[in-house]
Amino acid sequence: MHQYSQKLLIRKDYINKEGKSALYFQVIINRKIIKVNPRVSWDVTRYDFVKNELIPRGKKDQEWIDAKIIIDKVRSDINDIFIKYRTSDKLLTENLFYKELNAAGSKKDFIHYMESKVKYRFRGGLIDESTYKKHIGTVDRLKEFKNEIAFSELSARIFEDFNVFLKKVKKNSENTRWGRFKNISTYLNIAKDEGIVFENPFLNMNDKPKQVPGTIEYLTKQEVKKLKQLYEKNDLPGHLMRELKSYLFSCHTGVRISDIAHLSNENIIGDELVFIPHKTRRFNRPVRIPLLSYAKKLIEGKKGLLLEKVADQKMNENLKLIAEKAKISKELSFHTARHTFATLFLAAGGNIAVLKELMGHAAIKTTMVYVHIDAEQRKQQMSLMESL
């Protein structure tokens, strides 16, 4: 006979400044004790240690009502698991219990579902750390907006209100809000693929944020030449020389910072750099970049990794120092090297379709932004002729 039980307890070892402590369920499965966190903290002085219950301030204590709803939901999920395994006469283990509990919460609450999927995809290597931080950041904003959103509650109205919350309360720009909704859409699509039934909340949503093209910074040929001259002088500290080298390599290849650290001799095939970009690795589509003579010179004689790994934020800080040394007034980030490659490629007469393949873009519309830059550059250059 399998023995299962659960009861609500409160931590006695830690009480915060507000006099509250975390609640938890003590679950016993065949004499093994498991703790389940309902994510609720409660005033220790208003907890009945005999009945293991929360004590309300009065009949209309909203804090007590909200806490009880959450606790009753978790207790119900736990008991449903017990009943399922008792009636099926299957052995319930600790791993099976957690799996069932996560599944129960995920299918009922979209926020919980999205959070668990973000963590699962990150642990499984399906998304990188940068993407993980963006996606979990969206989960955090959803939690601030609403404790939970059941799949059955998903609607255009809820996300219209969420958009207002991001705009008015969090002071997010339209691009930031567009990114949040893009992240949400990703996990709604995953849920749909898993057979979870819900109404598409975006179909009738009003004022859905749109991506606003930003100003893309890039270097001119003259500015790239200044960086080359600085590199040839070889009088910068070692770490700045290494980062300048990586930056110049990207200016001549368009390689992202996320790929720099992974390139090795094995990626050199003939006169081409061949690799699968980390950002789009799920498509398993290699990018082939013919190496210019200057790019070859930068990695000449290298064995193993072609370039040293650089931290994104640290790189951008160091690039400011490098720009000052080269007397370049623009604010550099590593991505400006990629923009520089694309812009100068088109300015030299390069084909937009070829650039799409070199950049590893999935859609031509992503590459088209550089056409606008090139057109604007031509307009600015022609304005110099007004003085004739």
N, C-alpha and C positions, 0 to 999 in steps of 0.2 A: 504494500500500500504506500503510495507516494504521499509525502507530507509537505504541504505548502501553507505559508501564513505571511501576513503583513501587518504592520502597525506604524502609525505616525509618531515620530520622535523629534526632539529639538536638541541641537548641539548645546552642551553645557561648557565645553572647553573654550569657546570663543564667543564673545559678545561685543558687537561694534559700538561706536560712540553714541548711537541712537538707542542703545539698550536692546537691540534686536540680535537674534541668532538664527542660523539657517535651519530650516525644517528638512527632514528626510524620512523616507520610508525604510524601515528595517524589514527586509524580505528574507524569509527562511525557506530554502528549497532543499528538502532532504537533509536537514541539519546544517546546511551551509548558509552563512549569513551574507546577504548582499545589500548594499545601500543604493537607494534610488533618490536622486535629487530632483524635487519638483520645482526648484528655483524660486522658492518663497522664503523670505526672512520674516520673523515675527517677534513681537515684544515678549521677552521671557516672562515678564510679570503677568501676562495675559495668556498663559499656557497652563492647562490643567494636566499636571504630571501623573495624576491617578487615572483619569479617563483618556489621556493622550489626545486632547482636543484643544482647539483654539477658543479663547473666551472673548466674545464680542463686547464692545463698550455699551451697546444697546441694540435694539431691534433694527435700527437703520444704519448700522456701522458698515459703510461701504467698503472699507479696507478689509473687514472680516468677510463680507460677501464675496469680494473679488478673490481673496485668498482661498476661500472654501470652494469656489468654482474650480480653481486650478487643482487643488488637492483632490477633490472628488473625481475630477477627470483622470488624474494619474492613478488613483485608487481603483477606478473602474477599469482602466486599461490592464492593471496588474491582475485584478480578479478575473477579467476575461481570459487572460493567458492561463490562469490556474484552471478555469472551467474547461478550456479547450483541451488541455493535456490530461485532466482527470477523465473526461468523457471519452477521449480517444485511447486512453490507457498507454500513451506514449511517455517515455522518460523525459522529463524537463530538466535540462542542464543549465548552468549559469550562462553559457554562450548562447544557447537557444532562447533563454529568457530575455537577454539584452537585445537579441535580434528581433524577437517578437515585439518587445516594447518600443524599439525604434521604428519598426514598421507601423505600429499602431499610431504613434504620434505623428509620423510623417504623412500618412494618408489623410489625417484629419486636419492638420495645421500646415499651411503652405510655408510659413516662416521657418518652422522646425524642419520641414522637408528640405527647403533650400539650404539651410545651414548644414544639415547632415550630408547633403550631396556635395556641397562646396568642399567640405573636409575630406569626404571620400575621394573626390576627384584629385585633390591636392596630394593626399597620401598615395594615391595610385599613379601619380606622375602625369595625369591627364591635363593638368594646368600647372603653370609655373608659379613661383612665389609672388611675382608682381600681379598676376591675374587673381591669385588667391586673395591677396590683400584688397583688391578692388571688389571682388565678389562678397567677401565677408564684411566689407565696409557697407555694402548695400543691405546685407542682412541686419547689421547694427542699426542702420537708419530705419528699416522696417520695424524693428523692435521698439525703437523710440516712438514711432508713429502709432503702433498698435501692439498689444500683447500677443495676439495671435489672429490669424486670418484663415478660417477654414476654407478648404477648396470650394465648398458649396457657397461660400460668401464672396468669392472672387467676382468682381463686377467693375464696370467702367467707372461707376461712382466712387468706389473705394480708391482706385488709382488716381482719379481726378483729385480727390482729397489728399492723397499722398503727394501728388505733384505740388499742390498748394503748400503743404507742410514743408517740403524741401525748399520751395521758393521763398516763403515768408518767414518760416522759423529757422531753417538751417542756412538761409541766404545763399543757396546754391545757384550757380549760373545755369543757363539753358544747356550748355554742353555737359555739365556735371549731371544734371537731371536726365538728359538723354542717355548718358552712360549708365545711370542707375536702372532705367527702364530696359535698356538693352540687356543688362545682367539678369533682370527678372525674367525677361522673355526667354533667355537661354534655359532657365530651369523650368519654366512652364512647358517648353517644348520637350524637355527630358521627361517630365511628369506625364505628358500626353503619350509619349512613346512607351511609357511603362503601363499604360492602360488606365491611368487615373482620370476619371471623368469630371469635367468642370466646364463652365462657360468661359469662352475666350474674352477676357476683360478689355482687350485692346480694340475689339471690333468697333465699338460705339463710344470710345473714349474721346472726349473733347479736349482740345488744347494739349495734345500729346507733345512733349518736348521734341525738338528737331536738332540735329547736329548742325552747328554753325561753324563754317570754315574759319579757322583762326589764321593769324599771320604766321607764315612759315619762314623761319630765319635760315639763310644760307649764305655761303661765302662766294665772293667773286673770284675769278681766276687770279687776280692780283693779290687777293688776300690769302688764297691757297699758296701762292708763290712765297709770300712772307713767312708762312709756317714752314715751308720747305727749307727756306734759308735759315730759319731758326734751328731747325733740326740738324742741318749740315754743320752749323757752328759747334754743336755738341757741348755747350757750356751750361746746360740746365742740370739740376739735380737728377739723379738716376730715375726716380719714380716719375718725374715729369717727362723725361725723355721717352720712357716706355709708353706713357699714355699719349704723348704727341705722336709717337709711331703708330699706335693703334688708330688714332683719329685720322691721320693721313692715309692709312690703309683703307679706312672706310670711305674717305673722300674719293678714292680711286676705284672702289668696288661696290659701295653702297651696302656693305655688310652691317647688320645691326649689332649693338653691344651684346645682346643675348647670345649671339653666335660667335663672337670674337674668341671667347675662351675655349671653344670646342674645336676650333680648326686645327688640323694637323697635316703632316706630309701626306697622309692618306687621302686628304681632300684635294690634292693637286693631281690632276689627270691631264697629262700633256701640258698645254699652256692654259688650262682652265682650272678654276676653283669650283669644285662640285660638292654640294652639301645640301642637306635637308634643313631648312630654317627651323629653329626651335619653336618660334611662335606659331608656325603653320604645320608642325610635324604630323598633326592628325591626318592631313591630306596625303602624307607620304610622297610628296612631289619634290624631287630635287631641283635646285637652282644651279645653273651653269653660267659662270661669269668668266669670260676671257680676261686673262690678267694683262694689264698694261705694264710697260717696262718699269715704271716707277714702283708699282705694287710689287713686282718681282724683286726689285732691288731691296725693298723693305724687309722681305722674308728670306733673302738669299742666305744660303748656308744653314738655315734653321733645321733642326732635327726634332722630331716629336711635335709638340705644340708650336704653331707658327707665331702666336702672339700671347702675351701674358694676360691672365684674367684681371679685369678691372671692375671695381665696385661702381655702380651707376652714379650714386650720389657723390662719392669721392672724386670720380672722374670729372663731373661737372664743376666741382669746386676747383680742381686743379686746372681745368681748361680756362677758367677765368684768369688765373695767374699766367697761363701760357699766352692768352690773348693780349694781356698787358705787355708782356715781353715782346710780342710781335707787333705791338702798336696797332691792334685791331680793336675798334670801339664796340663791335657787336658782342652781345652776351652769348657765349657759346655753350652748347650742351652736346652730348655725343650724337644726338639725333640730327643736329645741324650738318654733320658730316654726310649722313645719308641723303638729306635734302640737297646738299651741295652737289653730290654725285648726280642725282636725278636732274637737277636744274641745268648744270653745265653740260650734261649729256644731250639734253634737248636743244640747248643754245648752240651746240656744235653741229646741229642738224640731225640728231638721233631720232629714230622712229619710236612713236609712243607705244606701239605693240611690242617692240623689242624691249623697251624700258620696263614694261609690265613684267616680262619674264625675268629680266635681270634683278628686279626688285623683289620678285617672289610674291607679287600681289595676286590674290585669287580673282579679283574683278577689275576690269579696266577703269571703272569709275574711281577707284582708289588712286590710280596713276594719273588720272585726268587733272588732278589738282596742280600738278607740275606744269601742265600746258598753260593754265591760267597765269602761273608765276612767270613762265617764259614770255607770254604775251605782254604782261605788265612790264617786264624788264625791257622788252623791245620798245614799248611806248616811252619809258623813261629815257632810254638811250636816244630815241629820235627827238625828244624834247631839247636835247643839247644842240640840235641843228637850228633851233629857233634863232640863235644869235648870228647865223650867217646872213 
